């Protein structure tokens, strides 16, 4: 929008484009802090990764199938419980 504002000599488009760009930079920096990564690591860290060439990890442990009644029993007998949304 900022370039369109320059081309059309429209100050409102230039200002709105500047606000959009600044908010994008601020959001990027906040997300870098949240991910505990540097801005340079985020911007250029993915180049040359060779996606798909990494070896798969060996699966360890066992999976136990539970039904609804087992879940009710486990949660009612638990001393404390942490619920993590999204996992």
N, C-alpha and C positions, 0 to 999 in steps of 0.2 A: 504493500500500500504506500510505503514511503517513496519508492521509485515512481509509482504512478502519480503521486502528488508532485514530484519534481517535474515530470513530463507534462503534466497538465497545469503547472503553476498554481496548485491548490494547496494552501497552507494547512488546511484541516486534514488532508490526506497525509501530508508530511508528518504532522504531529501525531496523528493516530498510528502511523507506521512506526514512528519512534517509540511510542508507548508499547506497541505489540512486541517490538524487538527487545526493549528493556525488560518487559515482563518475562519473555522467553529466557533471557540470560539469567534473571533472578531465579526462575524456576529450575533451570539447569544447575545453578550453584547450590540451591537448597537440596535438590535430589542427590548431588554429589556428596554433600555433607551427610545426608541420611544414609547413603550407601557406604560411607567411610572410604571414598575413593577421591583421588585428585581429578581436577577438571581435565588435565592432559591425559590421564589414564582413560577417562571416559571417551574423550574425543578421538584419540589415536590408538587406544589400547587394543582395538579389535582387528587391526590390519595385520595380515600375515598369520592369522590364527590357524589356518588349515582346518577349517570346520569339517568335522566328520573323520578326521585322521586320528583322533584320540582313541586310546584303547578303552574299552568298557571296563568298569570296575567289577570285581568278583562279588557276587551276591552273598552276603553273610547273614546268618541268623535264620530264624524260622518264622513263618507266618501262621497265626492261629485264627481260624474262622470262628466268629461269634455270632450269636443271633440277638434279637432285641431283649430277650429275657436275661441273657448273660450281661448285656450292657447295663441294664437296670440294676442288676445285682452288684456289678462292679462299682458303679457310680454311687449307689446307696451305701456301700461299705467303705468307700474311700474316705480317708481322713482329710485330704485336700485334693483339688482338681484345678488344672489350668486349661482353659479353652482358648485355642489360638485360631482365630478366623482365617480361612483361606488355606488351611492345611489339612 
